[in-house]
């Protein structure tokens, strides 16, 4: 089921509150808070995002239709609140690289098949991403790669 923007306006502040609380363990194994600075406004923004770890990095995905990821083009300093800890990291938005994005998106959607709807990827009977849909989604997905050090 795809949630609308209205629902996220309600859910995101509640999730942020939960992730900063002693009950963070209920969600923090796959949802973190990502804080970044707006390039034009200079304001700090915080958004909850689902993430996956691997190869010394944390990866999350969004669509090119959203705008927040543009603050990480060319790299940006970000703050993560993950697993009850706060970490300063470097993040970079990867887009317009379908061959690089597709395998990472495939791994992500295999772990979180419920997110396939947000990338217009149908699931096969075994709940794996449809290969043709995944190939198309790689053209519109944005990978946020965060180096954790």
URMOTA-V350837 format. One record per run of one state. SS is the DSSP state (hx for helix, st for strand, lp for the rest). FROM is the first residue (numbers start at 1). TO is the last residue. If there is no record, write none. Layout:
# URMOTA-V350837
ss	from	to
SS	FROM	TO
SS	FROM	TO
This chain:
# URMOTA-V350837
ss	from	to
lp	1	4
hx	5	19
lp	20	23
hx	24	26
lp	27	30
st	31	37
lp	38	43
st	44	50
lp	51	51
st	52	54
lp	55	56
st	57	63
lp	64	67
hx	68	72
lp	73	75
st	76	82
lp	83	84
st	85	94
lp	95	97
hx	98	111
lp	112	112
hx	113	119
lp	120	122
st	123	123
lp	124	128
st	129	129
lp	130	130
hx	131	137
lp	138	140
st	141	147
lp	148	149
